[in-house]
């Protein structure tokens, strides 16, 4: 049999082990589960915050880009005629010709503008007569206009021909004729 001291040591060690097991099961394991639960919650919150930060960043970029798009849209609309102001195109062409001392004939092949998608094309046949430098200045004025004007079918001819059917550039009074088709676009009212 065991001696009294040995029994006392075994009971003391057993009691300590039992106390340690109770301590582990009652305090440490619930704490570990709680910490694991908090860790998962923190991870989810971190992930959610990262997604919100990314959305916020994208929203800021979108707002900035939207402001730029609005500015570009308003600038782009200034390149087109406003609906109901189609006559301004003809007046503009006449003013440029008058400023360059040119004789100009404008013919509208289509009395009504032609609809192309959301824009409407207003086309005019131009025949402008004057000196060659003035004609070039007229073309430069059309190019630098704040209005978007598309020129096509541009021909510049002199007043006479020689015996080999070549055009003569030195005609009487140095007069040349510019023929072209000018198209401006009308933007509909919103």
VENPE-V375424 format. One record per helix or strand of 3 or more residues. SS is the DSSP state (H for helix, E for strand). FROM is the first residue (numbers start at 0). TO is the last residue. If there is no record, write none. Layout:
<<SS,FROM,TO> <SS,FROM,TO>>
This chain:
<<H,3,76> <H,86,98> <E,102,106> <E,113,115> <E,118,130> <H,131,142> <E,148,157> <H,171,173> <E,174,186>>
